[in-house]
Amino acid sequence: MASVQQAAFATSRETHRDVALALLLGGLALAAWGALWAVSASPYARYAAHASWLDATAFAALCRSLPGGSVVVPAALYALAWVLMIAAMMLPTTYPVLGIFRVMTRARADAGRLLALVVAGFFVAWLAFGLVVHGVDLAIASLGARSAWLAAHGWIAGAAVLAAAGVFQFNALKYRCLEQCRTPFAFVASRWHGRSPAREAFAIGVDHGVFCVGCCWALMLCMFVVGTGSLGWMLALAALMATEKNVPGGARLRLPIGAGLLGAAALIVAMHL
């Protein structure tokens, strides 16, 4: 009887910890959404928000967002906004991997620190991607500042991104990355050995972030088409990516999402011809 009670107590404790982890991730995501809303309503919104590439004035707005030639402050504020976007949109989708990792390390005294290292690695991967995108975006803005034609035809970049995102929905690479995200136990078990706990935990986070970027980068780039300051579009894209990654049957969204993005790109081209 005592062993049965102990087993029941252990099961109940693990359930409570699972709920606590889910609530923590949900709370952090909600806090990030709130911070993004606050930034969008603040005088610093121009640093964090990106005008829609479908807007003919988008390039001019980007150029005006760099006051006095300063690069450090806008880049730092952009990095902060990007981290908040990832926390809001992608952090909840890490729950399966974090849950499996927590179970595998629950007997360790440093389990909490290791879990934090997984999260840190995940953010490092997404931040690296964000900085690359930011650099490309600034290069495009620089070209737009020197070309009146390009500045007036920013919709071409928007249509191209939507078309590329639509095509990528049918690419095998997306689904190889997506499979890694959809099999959290195998993903963590193949990487966690406990010989170098801190390094392995951080590497698990980085690897998970890389595969997450691999399956979601094209949809994330759509934020630059609709405008990164649009919380509504952010929420819609976050829901699509979370469904693809974590919901049974989410991979079946390949056809409707891909067809929808290609259709939107074609519609934009037709409207401007």
SVG drawing of the C-alpha trace seen along z (x, -y; Angstrom):
<svg xmlns="http://www.w3.org/2000/svg" viewBox="-6 -64 37 66">
<polyline fill="none" stroke="black" stroke-width="0.4" points="0.0,0.0 2.8,-2.4 4.5,-1.8 1.2,-2.6 0.8,-5.8 4.4,-6.8 3.9,-6.2 0.7,-8.2 2.4,-11.0 5.3,-11.0 2.9,-11.0 0.9,-13.9 4.1,-15.9 5.2,-15.4 1.8,-16.5 2.1,-19.7 5.5,-20.4 4.3,-19.9 1.5,-22.4 3.9,-24.8 6.2,-24.7 3.3,-25.2 2.1,-28.2 5.6,-29.6 6.0,-29.5 2.5,-30.9 3.2,-33.7 6.4,-34.6 4.7,-34.7 1.9,-36.8 4.4,-39.2 6.3,-39.4 3.0,-40.2 2.3,-42.9 5.8,-44.4 5.5,-44.4 2.2,-46.3 3.9,-48.8 6.8,-49.3 4.4,-49.7 2.6,-52.5 5.9,-54.2 8.1,-56.8 10.5,-54.0 8.1,-52.1 9.8,-53.3 13.0,-51.4 11.2,-48.1 8.4,-48.2 8.9,-47.6 6.6,-49.1 4.9,-46.7 6.9,-46.1 3.6,-46.5 3.7,-50.2 5.4,-52.4 6.8,-54.6 8.3,-51.7 11.9,-52.3 11.7,-56.0 10.4,-55.2 13.3,-52.7 15.8,-55.4 14.3,-57.9 14.5,-55.4 18.3,-55.8 18.8,-59.2 22.1,-61.1 23.8,-58.0 23.5,-56.1 23.5,-52.3 24.1,-51.0 20.9,-52.3 18.5,-51.2 20.3,-47.8 20.0,-47.2 16.3,-48.2 15.7,-46.0 17.4,-43.1 15.3,-43.6 12.1,-43.8 13.1,-40.6 13.7,-38.7 10.3,-39.8 8.8,-38.6 10.4,-35.2 9.3,-34.9 5.8,-35.8 5.5,-33.7 7.9,-30.8 8.6,-30.2 5.3,-28.3 6.1,-25.9 9.2,-24.7 7.1,-23.2 7.3,-19.5 11.2,-19.7 11.4,-21.5 9.0,-19.0 10.9,-16.0 14.2,-17.6 12.8,-18.4 11.7,-14.8 15.2,-13.5 16.9,-15.8 14.4,-16.0 16.7,-14.1 19.5,-16.5 20.1,-19.4 20.9,-21.7 17.8,-20.8 16.4,-24.4 19.7,-25.9 20.0,-23.3 16.4,-24.0 17.3,-27.7 20.3,-26.9 18.1,-25.1 15.9,-28.2 19.0,-30.4 20.3,-28.3 17.0,-28.4 17.0,-32.2 20.6,-32.4 19.7,-30.6 16.7,-32.8 18.6,-36.0 21.4,-35.0 18.7,-34.6 17.1,-37.9 20.4,-39.8 21.0,-38.3 17.5,-39.3 18.0,-42.8 21.2,-43.2 19.6,-42.1 16.7,-44.4 19.0,-47.4 20.8,-46.5 17.5,-46.5 16.6,-49.8 19.9,-51.3 19.2,-50.3 15.8,-51.8 17.2,-55.1 19.4,-55.3 16.7,-54.2 13.5,-56.1 12.1,-53.2 12.8,-50.6 11.5,-52.8 8.2,-53.1 8.0,-49.4 8.6,-47.9 5.6,-45.6 7.9,-43.5 9.9,-42.5 6.7,-41.7 5.3,-39.6 8.7,-37.8 8.8,-36.9 5.3,-35.6 6.0,-33.5 9.2,-32.2 7.4,-31.3 4.7,-29.5 7.2,-27.5 9.1,-26.6 6.0,-25.0 6.5,-22.2 10.3,-21.9 11.7,-18.7 14.1,-20.7 11.1,-22.3 9.7,-18.9 13.0,-17.4 13.3,-20.3 9.7,-20.0 10.1,-16.3 12.9,-17.2 10.5,-19.6 7.6,-17.1 9.6,-14.2 10.8,-15.8 11.7,-12.6 14.0,-11.3 15.4,-14.8 16.4,-15.2 17.4,-11.6 19.9,-11.6 21.6,-14.7 21.5,-14.4 24.1,-12.1 24.8,-14.0 28.6,-13.9 28.9,-17.7 25.5,-18.9 25.8,-22.7 27.3,-22.3 24.8,-19.6 21.8,-21.6 22.8,-24.7 23.5,-22.7 20.1,-21.1 18.6,-24.6 20.7,-25.8 19.9,-22.7 16.2,-23.0 16.3,-26.7 18.1,-25.9 15.6,-23.3 12.8,-25.7 14.3,-28.4 14.6,-25.8 10.9,-25.1 9.6,-28.5 12.0,-31.1 9.9,-31.7 6.7,-32.3 8.6,-34.6 9.8,-36.6 6.2,-37.3 6.2,-39.6 8.2,-42.0 5.5,-41.9 2.6,-42.7 4.6,-44.9 6.4,-43.7 4.4,-46.2 1.1,-44.4 0.3,-42.3 -2.7,-40.8 -0.6,-39.4 2.0,-38.2 -0.6,-36.3 -2.0,-34.7 1.5,-33.6 2.4,-32.3 -0.8,-30.2 0.1,-28.7 3.6,-27.9 2.6,-26.4 0.0,-24.3 2.5,-23.0 5.0,-22.1 2.9,-20.7 -0.6,-19.8 -1.3,-16.2 -1.9,-16.5 -0.3,-20.0 1.9,-18.9 -1.3,-18.7 -1.4,-22.5 1.3,-22.4 -1.1,-22.6 -3.5,-25.3 -0.7,-27.5 1.5,-27.1 -1.4,-27.7 -2.6,-30.7 0.8,-32.4 1.3,-31.8 -2.2,-33.1 -1.5,-36.2 1.7,-36.8 0.0,-36.4 -2.8,-38.8 -0.3,-41.5 1.4,-41.2 -1.9,-41.4 -3.0,-44.5 0.2,-46.4 0.4,-45.5"/>
</svg>
